Amino acid sequence: MNDVHQPAKPGVTAAEWERRVDLAACYRLVAMFGWDVLIFTHISARVPGPEHQFLINPYGLLFSEITASSLVKVDLDGNVLGDGAAEINPAGFVIHSAIHAAREDAACVLHVHSINGIAVSAQDEGLLPLSQQSTVVLTSLAYHDYEGIALNDDEKPRLVRDLGDKRFLMLRNHGLLTVGGSVADAFLSMYFFEAACMIQVRAQAGGGPLRLIGDDVLAGAHVQFSRVTKGVGGRLAWPALLRKLDRSDPGYRS
């Protein structure tokens, strides 16, 4: 097993290798939690440094197959850098490049087509304040209307406008997206986002009246959450998640 600080890919700095290991772990965790859709959807991460370079999955690999060295480095226009042997999904990078370009704090952009997330995104009222998990998301949630498969660059300004400075984006009739200052924070945000959607779908399936959390509680949710998690929570939970992966699926580090 390669140490996170020991690059196993020629020409890769220690900082980039650490980002690659975190991103590969994120792909494997998304698969482990069942949020992946075969080879589709994407998680991208900014390469540490002044250049506008990003890491994303090679098109054709399952999330459970992603490794640190298999990740593809691209520029802001989606051009593959390096040997150019791998391909990426152009539809995926339209969304990711728009956010990375507009948000300097977007070290990682995580997008999934989870069943629960899509179910809630298709509901007119969107995410409801039904659970503690939902209060975390509702403190920083935006919505973007569906415009078809994301292939056209002219959608980028509307996507950026709708996201604004939020951490959570519900893509209507499409899926969920989170933005994080680290891979860990983007993953933890998605964990709460997907959990909130799952709880909503199950609560609605019960058929009885729903008890909504009041606005007074929602108003203080951000401060409470930040205090308990010391931010988003990635710094606390990520080492434990990596240990979990290392016990069952350590291949992501290669």
Secondary structure as GFF3:
##gff-version 3
##sequence-region A 1 254
A	DSSP	alpha_helix	14	32	.	.	.	ID=ss1
A	DSSP	beta_strand	43	46	.	.	.	ID=ss2
A	DSSP	beta_strand	53	56	.	.	.	ID=ss3
A	DSSP	three_ten_helix	63	65	.	.	.	ID=ss4
A	DSSP	beta_strand	72	75	.	.	.	ID=ss5
A	DSSP	alpha_helix	90	102	.	.	.	ID=ss6
A	DSSP	beta_strand	108	112	.	.	.	ID=ss7
A	DSSP	alpha_helix	115	121	.	.	.	ID=ss8
A	DSSP	alpha_helix	132	138	.	.	.	ID=ss9
A	DSSP	beta_strand	141	144	.	.	.	ID=ss10
A	DSSP	three_ten_helix	153	155	.	.	.	ID=ss11
A	DSSP	alpha_helix	156	163	.	.	.	ID=ss12
A	DSSP	beta_strand	168	171	.	.	.	ID=ss13
A	DSSP	beta_strand	175	180	.	.	.	ID=ss14
A	DSSP	alpha_helix	183	205	.	.	.	ID=ss15
A	DSSP	alpha_helix	215	219	.	.	.	ID=ss16
A	DSSP	alpha_helix	221	229	.	.	.	ID=ss17
A	DSSP	alpha_helix	234	248	.	.	.	ID=ss18
A	DSSP	three_ten_helix	250	253	.	.	.	ID=ss19
###
